[in-house]
Amino acid sequence: MLVTTTNNIEGKRITKYLGLVSGEAILGANIFKDFFAGIRDIVGGRSNAYEKELRLAKEIAVQEMIDQAESLGGNAVIAVDLDYETLGQGGGMLMVTASGTAIVLED
């Protein structure tokens, strides 16, 4: 499935707009504990373990959005937006959301 942040796809005609689709993934507080406990993983101010978890959360959110678009009969998602938010007191959890518009592109 084609997924893009743009509002149209060059050379293709949108034949149907199916509506908003989204996916969410929430990382529990344990990732933050692991992050601070695993300071030794930090290289140059970055934590490889933490970044890996964030990428995984993004992949889950995007895949949920794609699954929702497919269930509506779509073959592409346009105008995709990714958001990252902290939840809970002290930012104990991180939520990644992916949203976009499911469409049908001409064959």
C-alpha positions, 0 to 999 in steps of 0.5 A: 500500500502506498503511504505518503505525506502529500495530498496527491500522488503525481501521475495517479488519479484519486477515484474515491476518498474513503475517510480518515484512518488512524493507528496508535501505539503506546509505550509503557513506563518501563521503556523510560526506566530502561532508558535511564537504567541503560545510560551506558547505551547512550552514544553521542547523546543518543540512546539506540535502545530508546530509538529502536522502541520509538521506531517500533511504535511508529511501525505499529501505528502506521501498520494499524492505519494501513490495516484500517485503510485496507478494511475500507477498500483503500489502496493508498493513504495520503496526507499522513501525519505522525504525532508523538505525545507523552501521557501520564504524570511525569510523562510516564508513557509515550503515544505515537499516532499515525493518521491520514486519508484512505483513498482509492487510486486508479489502476 
